[in-house]
Structures are given as C-alpha cells and as structure tokens.
C-alpha cells in the first residue's frame, strides 16, 4: 500500500527535484502539495509548484499557504534560485488565478478525513506546519511522521550556525519540534552527502521526457551557484532527502536525539541545538539523519523521473 503524504514546499530548485522524486515514486501517494514562502515569495513558489505539477503530468491539490514567517519578515534565497525561484528552467504556463491562503485548512481536511495516518514532508520553512499543529492540535495523533529538510548539527548555510529553512522561521520550527509528533530531520549533515556531481548530471538529460529535461536544467543552474560560491563540483540534493527517507528509510543512518531551536540568540538565531542520545535528559523528540547511500538516492531519482511526462 502506498504511503499517503502531503508535501509542503517552496520551489526552489531542490524542492522541484523532491517533487519529481515523490510523484514518480511507486511508494508514495501525494495527497496535496502546499506552498510556503521561503526560497521565494508565496506568489512565486505557488506558481512554480503549479507549473511543476503540470510539467510532470501529475494530478493533486496545490494550495498556497503562509505569506511570511510567524513573527518575522520574509528572507528569501533569490541569490540561489533566482528572481523566480526557478530561473533558467523551462516550465509550462499555468493559469494560477487568484491566490488565497488555504494550505493549513486543506492539510487539516485531508488528515481529518483519512482512514490512515498521513506523513508530512516539509522541504521549506515550517510556517505552515506550525500553524497546522497550533490550530488543529487534535490532529497530531493522525500524523504518522514529519520528515523534514532543515537544520544541522554542525554549522549552517545562511549563518555560521543556522540552516536556511530553520533560519527563515525559527519560531515555527520551535513549535514543530515541541509538538510531540515523530520527526526525522534531514539536515545539512546528511544532505551535504547527497551531492550530484557535474559529471553525473547528464544522465537525467538522456531520460527523454520533459521532466528529465527540466531536472537536467535544474541541476545545471543549481551547479552554477555551488561552483561560484563553494568548492563543490556538483549540486546538493537537500530536499530530496526528506522524500527519500519516507520512500526508503533503509538507505539512511539516523540517530535519536533531542533538538531545540534557538529563537533569541544574537548570533545563533535559527540554530538547531542537537543533543544526540539526549545526554541532558530532556527527552528524545526526533531522529537526525547523519548518512545516506547516495547511489541508492540517484537510482531512486532516475527511476522516479523516468515515470513522469
């Protein structure tokens, strides 16, 4: 039986690849895609999500969510993903219509009506998920797992301490990690081991479908950023890790831990303070992914994208 999932995202190059991995999968049934402002504004990420769904030939609900973090101004990653969030990628036009914020209610309705527990896969800031858990706390018991991309044990990618998704809305992340819902965090510790190197990218362009061509364009544009700003000769598949864990947790090495989120630090806001093994005795509230079988992830991505239009 396929696992029922809701993907909350902010496409974004790596979010787009995560969506392709999920929609081409034999293991997942995507009940809805919701969008959260992060990599770009809500208008941009919602537009990108709708266009990606059309590109893949998929059918699902796509609902826009939070316009900004719970209590802060929005910080975007246009320096990474461009002014549209998907610069340099050919996507089909899609009639977006009027954007009304309804993601949280859509998620709640799906979870409430489902005969089985739902898995949430957030690959952007956790604003929508925090609102869901705060407004509909009675639904926590119907959420099997939150498999999220965000955070890190050792160092960030937007500040010395903070990873982007947590940094954008640390108050939301704090709510999620305190929720009591089972969590697996795929942070920078594991995603930086999920690198598609430049010489490996061509394989996606040989798939021969529109999704494969778009995946190749995404990787090429993502690689440009990494080659200009890091020593990495490739592109990091951050968000695909959160999807891949739900598809096949066996390809990951994880550790139990207690995670707190810093919301007030002058230099550390957005840091995930990871206590592996819960040495301080605060209680295990998450698993953190520390390693991944990268070759298995590559095979999963190739197989999924091959099944799409």
TARATA-V699787 format. One record per helix or strand of 3 or more residues. SS is the DSSP state (h for helix, s for strand). FROM is the first residue (numbers start at 1). TO is the last residue. If there is no record, write none. Layout:
SS/FROM/TO + SS/FROM/TO
This chain:
s/3/9 + h/13/23 + s/28/35 + h/42/56 + s/61/64 + h/78/81 + h/103/113 + s/118/122 + h/127/135 + h/137/142 + s/143/149 + h/164/168 + h/170/177 + s/183/186 + h/188/191 + s/195/197 + h/198/200 + h/202/205 + h/210/229 + s/234/236 + h/238/247 + h/249/251 + s/252/261 + s/272/276 + s/286/292 + h/294/306
